[in-house]
Amino acid sequence: MKQVQENLFQFKDHKFFKLFEEEEIVKQLAQEQEEVGNSIIDKAKENFNRFVKDAKGLVIKYKEFWDENETIKTNFDKNAKIYKMYDSNYVIGLMDIPDEALEPEKIDHELNLTEGVDETNEVDPLINKKQIPVEEHPEDEILDTPGQPKKCLVVYEMNKENRDEIFRTSLTSVMHAFEEFYENTFKGAMKAIITKAREKQEQIQKDIEIKSKEEEIKNKKSKVDKFLKQ
């Protein structure tokens, strides 16, 4: 009986440290993902700044770039937020996609942790996303059903016949950073240049109307003067 208890304690200790080790590995992967994700957002900002510099404030250039992004967007979910990088085949997008990254067999394969894990009585702790998030972002601690649509930030290399996924993350901090870039920097700049062009066009139209009115008044005055001189 004593030997059985000792074996049981050894088993529990081994399992505890095994779970702790797996948790630490997953946490480290999440931190690395966050670093890579933030680097991708910085890359997108640098890319857009290069476009702005090359566009030189020309509305036609902004329209062409916007149309290019809208065309690429047709390859994705209609609700996706897509940034097709300037002068590049890479696309960064925030979209709902199947949560394949959290399927247990894929996690086990990537982390090489299948050996020695008891799958008969215990649920693989890696399936529970509560093990994954970085501590600074508790909002990431949401349990999702594997295989169901999940909002992710994804980077694709677009080819003529297909697209190659090179990065994916569902970390809230990274997705929020991209959404801020997309809404305030990319779309914000497009909206600003279009608004500026519209205001300029409206001012030109106003000037034309004012000049036309002035000409009309001048002509009428000339006709009145001519009549009074008769």
Secondary structure, 3 states (H helix, E strand, C coil): CHHHHHHHHHHHHHHHHHHHHHHHHHHHHHHHHHHHHHHHHHHHHHHHHHHHHHHCCCHHHHHHHHHHHHHHHCCCCCCCEEEECCCCCEEEEEEEEECHHHCHHHHHHHHCCCCCCCCCCCCCHHHCHHHCCCCCCHHHCCCCCCCCEEEEEEEEEECCCCEEEEEEECCHHHHHHHHHHHHHHHHHHHHHHHHHHHHHHHHHHHHHHHHHHHHHHHHHHHHHHHHHCC
